[in-house]
Amino acid sequence: MKIVIIGGTGLIGSNVTKKLRQLGHTVIAGSPSTGINALTGDGLSDALENADVVVDLSNSPSFDEDPAIQFFQTVGRNILSAELNVGIKHHVVLSIVGTHLMEGMGYMRAKKIQEDLVKNSGIPYTIVRSTQFQEFVPTIAAGGTQGNEVQVSKIDFQPIAAEEVALFIARFAISEPANGIVEIAGPVRGPMSEFVEQYVKATDAGKSVIANYNNEYFGLAVSPSTLVPEGNAYLGETRFKDFIASIATKA
């Protein structure tokens, strides 16, 4: 099977590329550095020739609303148009759990636009909504830090390891299209504040985590369950304590 991965040289993309090649598939890792630019459309048609599956892992370089919307609209239309021309059998795109519930955040509104383009394209598809990566917890901690205190909400949280995101994406890429949304998550659910506290204790014991019930995510008011799967989800096996242990080992 020939699979083209847009964003194939990034954190998740390079890992997906590796896993699919190990399974014997022909994989094209698409990025501007490999001559495939989904934003301009350069190289897309040639890359998709005789391909079976396209995996879209592209991401906006800006989290601000207008540039993010422009990015996902342009890239989405370029990719889907090229796919229609060659008859791609399956389009897989990575999105975020709770995207449809956080459209008050510009970046999430842009991701929802990306999802809708895929749904309305007429191409068989699988939208993979992932919970926040375990590797993103340091960013959440930094965002809530004020002096020696880390202010963080107790909203539900179920982070997944980036390695397992790549594994799921690879599996979905070689499976039949869901023609809908599937969700993936980590194995443990709990208050976001507890995950952040584990991280802070392991990396900066001089700081104190102050948990609150504000139900906010980067300033956006959300429901307590926004960041976790709504129903059944595919669960990874890597627990957050293993992520913490890996940080300690590297340190």
C-alpha positions in Angstrom: 0.0 0.0 0.0 1.3 3.5 -0.8 0.6 6.0 1.9 1.4 9.7 1.8 1.8 11.5 5.1 1.5 15.2 5.1 3.6 16.5 8.0 5.6 13.3 7.7 8.8 14.7 9.2 7.3 16.1 12.4 7.1 14.5 15.9 4.1 12.3 15.1 4.6 12.1 11.4 8.2 10.7 11.5 7.0 8.1 14.0 4.0 7.1 11.8 6.3 6.9 8.8 8.7 4.6 10.6 5.9 2.3 11.9 4.2 2.0 8.5 7.5 1.3 6.7 8.3 -1.4 9.2 5.0 -3.0 8.2 6.2 -3.1 4.6 4.2 -0.2 3.2 5.5 2.4 0.8 5.5 5.7 2.6 6.0 9.2 1.3 6.9 11.6 4.1 5.5 14.9 2.8 6.9 18.2 4.0 8.4 21.3 2.4 11.8 19.9 3.1 11.0 16.8 1.0 9.5 18.9 -1.8 5.8 18.5 -0.9 4.2 21.7 0.3 0.6 21.4 1.1 0.2 25.1 1.8 1.2 26.1 -1.8 0.2 22.8 -3.4 3.7 22.3 -4.8 4.6 18.6 -5.2 1.2 17.3 -4.0 0.0 15.8 -7.3 3.2 13.9 -8.0 3.3 12.6 -4.4 -0.3 11.3 -4.6 0.1 9.5 -7.8 -0.8 5.8 -7.3 -1.3 6.4 -3.6 -4.0 4.6 -1.6 -4.1 6.6 1.6 -3.3 10.1 2.7 -2.6 10.9 6.4 -2.9 14.6 7.2 -0.8 15.6 10.2 -0.2 19.2 9.1 -0.4 21.9 11.8 -0.6 25.6 11.7 2.5 27.4 12.8 0.3 29.9 14.6 -2.4 29.3 17.2 -4.0 32.7 16.5 -7.5 32.4 15.0 -7.1 34.1 11.6 -3.8 32.6 10.5 -4.8 29.1 11.8 -8.1 29.2 9.9 -6.3 30.4 6.8 -3.7 27.6 7.1 -6.2 24.7 7.7 -8.6 25.9 5.0 -5.8 26.3 2.4 -4.0 23.1 3.2 -7.2 21.1 3.6 -8.6 22.3 0.2 -5.2 21.7 -1.5 -4.9 18.1 -0.2 -8.5 17.1 -0.8 -8.6 18.5 -4.3 -5.4 16.6 -5.2 -6.9 13.4 -3.6 -10.1 13.7 -5.7 -8.1 14.0 -8.9 -6.3 10.7 -8.2 -9.0 8.8 -6.4 -7.5 8.4 -2.9 -9.3 5.6 -1.1 -8.9 6.8 2.5 -8.1 10.2 4.1 -7.0 10.2 7.8 -6.6 13.4 9.7 -5.5 14.0 13.3 -7.7 16.3 15.4 -8.4 17.0 19.0 -10.9 15.6 21.5 -13.4 18.4 22.4 -12.7 20.4 19.2 -16.5 20.9 18.6 -16.9 22.1 22.2 -14.1 24.7 22.2 -14.9 26.8 19.1 -14.6 29.8 21.4 -10.8 29.2 21.0 -9.6 30.4 17.6 -7.3 27.4 17.0 -10.1 24.9 17.8 -12.4 26.7 15.5 -9.8 26.3 12.8 -9.5 22.6 13.5 -13.3 22.2 13.3 -13.2 23.8 9.9 -10.5 21.3 8.9 -12.7 18.5 10.1 -15.7 19.8 8.2 -13.8 20.0 4.9 -12.9 16.4 5.2 -16.5 15.3 6.1 -17.9 17.2 3.1 -15.2 16.1 0.6 -16.8 12.9 -0.6 -13.6 11.0 0.1 -13.7 8.0 2.5 -12.2 9.3 5.8 -11.3 8.8 9.4 -11.1 11.7 11.8 -8.9 10.8 14.8 -9.6 13.0 17.8 -6.9 12.6 20.4 -6.8 13.8 23.9 -3.9 16.1 24.9 -0.5 14.6 24.7 1.4 13.7 27.9 4.2 15.7 26.4 2.0 18.9 26.4 1.6 18.9 30.2 4.8 21.0 30.7 3.2 23.7 28.5 0.0 23.6 30.5 2.1 24.0 33.7 4.1 26.9 32.2 0.9 28.6 31.2 -0.5 28.5 34.7 2.7 29.6 36.5 2.7 32.8 38.5 5.9 33.1 40.5 6.2 30.0 42.6 2.6 28.9 42.1 1.0 27.0 39.3 -2.7 27.7 38.9 -4.5 24.9 37.1 -8.1 23.6 36.8 -9.5 20.4 38.1 -11.2 19.6 34.8 -11.1 16.0 33.6 -8.0 15.1 31.8 -6.8 11.9 30.1 -3.4 12.5 28.4 -2.0 10.1 25.8 1.7 9.4 25.0 2.7 10.8 21.6 4.3 7.5 20.7 0.9 5.8 21.1 -0.8 8.5 19.0 1.5 7.6 16.2 0.7 3.9 16.7 -3.0 4.5 16.5 -2.6 6.7 13.4 -0.6 4.0 11.7 -3.3 1.4 12.5 -6.1 3.6 11.3 -4.2 4.3 8.1 -4.2 0.7 7.0 -7.8 0.0 8.2 -11.1 0.6 6.5 -12.3 4.2 6.7 -14.5 4.9 9.6 -16.4 7.6 7.7 -16.7 9.3 11.1 -14.8 10.3 14.2 -12.8 7.9 16.4 -11.3 9.0 19.7 -8.0 8.0 21.3 -6.9 8.7 24.9 -4.5 7.7 27.6 -5.2 4.9 30.0 -5.8 7.1 33.1 -8.4 9.8 33.7 -8.3 12.3 36.5 -8.2 16.0 37.3 -5.8 18.0 35.2 -4.4 19.5 38.3 -3.2 16.1 39.5 -1.2 15.4 36.3 0.3 18.9 36.4 1.2 18.4 40.1 3.0 15.1 39.3 5.0 16.9 36.6 5.9 19.9 38.9 6.9 17.7 41.8 9.3 15.8 39.5 10.8 18.8 37.8 10.5 21.8 40.1 9.7 20.9 43.7 10.0 24.6 44.6 6.7 25.4 43.0 3.2 24.7 44.4 0.3 23.6 42.3 -3.0 25.4 43.2 -6.0 23.5 41.9 -9.2 25.4 41.2 -12.7 24.7 39.9 -12.7 27.4 37.3 -13.2 24.9 34.5 -10.9 26.8 32.1 -8.5 25.7 29.5 -6.0 28.4 28.5 -8.5 31.1 29.5 -11.5 29.5 27.8 -14.4 28.4 30.0 -15.3 24.8 29.2 -17.4 22.0 30.7 -15.6 19.7 33.1 -15.6 16.8 30.5 -14.5 18.8 27.4 -11.0 17.4 27.2 -11.9 13.7 27.6 -13.6 11.3 25.2 -17.4 11.5 25.0 -17.9 7.8 24.7 -15.9 4.7 23.9 -12.3 5.5 22.9 -9.2 3.6 21.9 -6.9 3.7 24.9 -3.1 3.7 25.0 -1.2 1.8 27.6 1.5 4.3 28.7 0.7 5.7 32.0 1.6 9.3 32.9 3.9 8.1 35.7 5.9 6.4 33.0 6.2 9.7 31.2 7.4 11.3 34.5 9.9 8.5 35.0 11.3 9.1 31.5 11.8 12.8 32.3 13.7 11.9 35.5 15.9 9.4 33.5 16.8 12.1 31.0 17.5 14.6 33.7 
